[in-house]
Amino acid sequence: MERNGHITKISEPTDWVSSMVVVVKGNKLRICSDPKDLNRAIRREHYPIPTVEEVVGSMAGTKVFSVIDARSGFLQIKLDYESSLVTTFNTPIGRYHWLRLPFGIKGAPEIFQKIMDNMLSGIEGARAVMDDILVAG
């Protein structure tokens, strides 16, 4: 994750520090942080997230569909330095902070959906449902 530019080690003091959580997914380990205290302090945007039914319903009359998966969706979004500091988390080998939008942040789905909608704005037949882009024609 450090080599991929998702996290970096930090030694300076930060206002927030979350715990590290290890999740087993199949035969792989996923390192996450548990930002439950941070999530209580975050103010959300409240951007509407469409359902699959709403998106498919808006594509009446189309006959050909394709789905593009924006792999590791949230990790595509770079955090500014101040935002990255609040994502600091403890590990057995020191503290790290996220350079990309991590999973588990309360407002992350709305931020990501807004970016996807802005990116696809004006492209006929293309709609996003989180990290899946549905293209219809």
Secondary structure, 3 states (H helix, E strand, C coil): CCCCCCEEECCCCCCCCEEEEEEEECCEEEEEEECHHHHHHCCCCCCCCCCHHHHHHCCCCCCCEEEEECCCHHHHCECCHHHHHCCCEEECCEEEEECECCCCCCCHHHHHHHHHHHHHCCCCCEEEECCEEEEEC
